[in-house]
Amino acid sequence: MAAPLPLRFVTSADRLAALPETRAEAAVVGRSNVGKSSLVNALAGREGLAKVSKTPGRTRLLNCFALADGTTLVDCPGYGYASASKAMRASWQRMIEGYLLGREELAMVVVLVDGEIGPTALDVQMLDWVRAEALPHTVVATKHDKIRSTHRDKRKRALATACSLEPADVVWVSAAKGTGIDRLRGLVRLWLAVP
């Protein structure tokens, strides 16, 4: 079993320039309510590191977490539904795009997709955008535990196809049950070249 990532909260930033220097960074993006904060907590093996809310859209800043070697993980605001004005959501989009395009140390964009419902139009739009910008990215499907075992193979194929990927290219996880978390921890260490 892979050891939890010893993440610690560093800062919440409203722009790229406010983030700390880093050697390498992974960014977690996804629509509101996909489980970004829950996933950060699962990777760290501790509850409460990233604030989890029942209300979608509570992450409104770039929340930066660091490992002992100074490499970082950034939890980005969710796109899609949020109890915020259209102008506020547009400002988040500008902030996220500015961050993703401007962060030279960005080693990986982790695009979370809700495994229970599959990719939405906004998820496909995000994937098209990161591909057009040639950003390194990996699709991680959350909520593996919410899919009945008899439907999983079919769902995995359908989700991969909708993301223009092969089923083996999608990392499936469940923050609640721990499924796939070890594998994802290993990938994060690989992306950030953590010793």
C-alpha positions in Angstrom: 0.0 0.0 0.0 1.3 3.5 -1.0 1.9 5.8 2.0 -0.4 8.8 2.1 0.9 12.0 0.6 2.1 14.2 3.5 0.3 17.3 2.1 0.0 20.4 4.2 -2.1 23.5 3.3 0.0 26.4 2.2 -2.3 29.2 0.9 -5.5 30.2 -1.0 -4.7 32.4 -3.9 -6.9 34.5 -6.2 -4.3 34.7 -9.0 -1.2 32.9 -10.2 1.2 35.5 -8.9 0.0 34.8 -5.3 1.0 31.1 -5.4 4.3 30.1 -3.8 7.3 29.0 -5.9 7.5 25.3 -6.7 9.7 22.8 -8.6 6.7 20.9 -9.9 2.9 21.1 -9.5 -0.2 19.1 -10.2 -3.5 20.9 -10.6 -6.9 19.3 -9.8 -9.8 20.5 -12.0 -13.3 19.4 -12.4 -16.9 20.5 -12.2 -18.5 21.5 -8.9 -19.5 18.5 -6.8 -17.2 16.0 -8.6 -15.3 15.5 -5.3 -12.0 17.4 -5.7 -11.6 18.3 -2.0 -12.6 14.7 -1.0 -9.9 13.4 -3.3 -7.2 15.7 -1.9 -8.1 14.5 1.6 -8.0 10.8 0.4 -4.5 11.3 -1.2 -3.3 12.9 2.1 -5.0 10.1 4.2 -6.6 12.7 6.4 -10.0 14.3 6.7 -10.4 18.1 6.9 -7.2 19.1 5.0 -9.3 20.3 2.1 -12.7 21.7 3.2 -15.5 19.5 1.9 -19.0 21.0 1.5 -22.4 19.6 0.6 -22.9 22.8 -1.4 -21.3 22.7 -4.9 -19.0 25.6 -5.7 -17.5 26.3 -2.3 -13.9 26.2 -3.6 -13.5 29.7 -4.9 -9.7 30.2 -4.8 -6.6 28.3 -5.9 -6.0 26.2 -2.8 -2.3 25.2 -2.7 -1.0 22.2 -0.7 2.7 21.2 -0.5 4.7 18.1 0.0 7.8 17.9 2.2 10.1 18.4 -0.8 8.3 21.7 -1.8 6.3 20.3 -4.8 2.7 21.3 -4.8 -0.9 20.3 -5.5 -3.5 22.9 -6.4 -7.2 22.4 -5.9 -9.0 24.7 -8.4 -12.5 26.1 -8.2 -15.1 23.8 -9.8 -16.8 24.8 -13.0 -20.4 24.4 -13.8 -23.1 24.7 -11.1 -22.3 27.0 -8.2 -24.4 29.3 -6.1 -22.6 32.4 -7.4 -23.3 35.1 -10.0 -22.5 34.6 -13.7 -19.9 37.4 -13.3 -18.3 35.6 -10.4 -18.2 32.3 -12.3 -16.6 34.0 -15.3 -13.9 35.5 -13.1 -13.1 32.0 -11.7 -12.8 30.7 -15.3 -10.3 33.5 -16.1 -8.4 32.8 -12.9 -8.2 29.1 -13.7 -7.2 29.6 -17.3 -4.6 32.2 -16.4 -3.2 29.8 -13.8 -3.1 26.7 -16.0 -1.5 28.5 -18.9 0.9 30.6 -16.9 2.3 28.1 -14.4 5.5 26.9 -16.0 6.1 24.3 -13.3 2.7 22.6 -14.0 3.6 18.9 -14.5 0.0 17.5 -14.7 -3.6 18.7 -14.9 -5.8 16.1 -13.2 -9.2 16.3 -14.8 -11.8 14.8 -12.5 -15.0 13.4 -14.1 -17.9 12.1 -12.1 -17.8 8.3 -12.7 -21.4 7.9 -11.7 -22.9 10.2 -14.3 -20.1 10.3 -16.9 -18.5 13.4 -18.5 -20.8 16.4 -18.9 -20.6 18.9 -21.8 -18.4 21.1 -19.6 -16.0 18.2 -18.9 -15.7 17.5 -22.6 -15.1 21.3 -23.2 -12.4 21.3 -20.5 -10.7 18.2 -22.1 -10.9 19.8 -25.5 -9.3 23.0 -24.1 -6.4 21.3 -22.3 -5.7 19.3 -25.4 -5.8 22.4 -27.6 -3.4 24.1 -25.2 -1.2 20.9 -25.2 -1.3 20.7 -21.4 -0.3 17.4 -19.9 -3.4 15.9 -18.4 -4.9 12.7 -16.9 -8.6 11.9 -16.5 -9.6 10.6 -13.1 -13.1 9.2 -12.7 -14.5 9.6 -9.2 -17.3 7.9 -7.3 -16.3 4.4 -8.4 -18.2 3.1 -5.3 -21.5 4.6 -6.6 -21.6 2.3 -9.7 -23.1 -1.2 -9.3 -20.4 -3.8 -9.9 -22.5 -5.4 -12.7 -22.4 -2.1 -14.6 -18.8 -1.1 -14.0 -17.2 -2.5 -17.1 -19.8 -1.0 -19.4 -19.6 2.4 -17.6 -15.8 2.4 -17.8 -15.9 1.8 -21.6 -18.6 4.4 -22.1 -16.8 7.0 -20.0 -13.5 6.5 -21.7 -15.1 6.7 -25.1 -16.9 10.0 -24.2 -13.5 11.4 -23.1 -11.9 10.2 -26.4 -9.7 7.7 -24.4 -9.1 4.0 -24.0 -10.5 2.5 -20.8 -7.0 1.8 -19.5 -6.2 5.5 -19.8 -8.8 6.5 -17.2 -7.8 6.3 -13.5 -10.9 5.2 -11.4 -11.1 6.2 -7.7 -13.4 6.3 -4.8 -12.4 8.8 -2.1 -15.1 7.2 0.2 -13.9 3.5 -0.2 -10.2 4.1 -1.0 -10.4 2.4 -4.4 -7.6 3.5 -6.8 -6.2 6.0 -4.2 -2.9 4.1 -3.9 -2.4 4.0 -7.7 -3.2 7.8 -7.9 -0.7 8.5 -5.0 1.9 6.7 -7.0 1.1 8.7 -10.1 1.3 12.0 -8.2 4.7 11.1 -7.0 5.8 10.2 -10.5 4.4 13.4 -12.0 6.1 15.6 -9.4 9.3 13.4 -9.4 9.0 13.0 -5.6 11.8 10.8 -4.2 
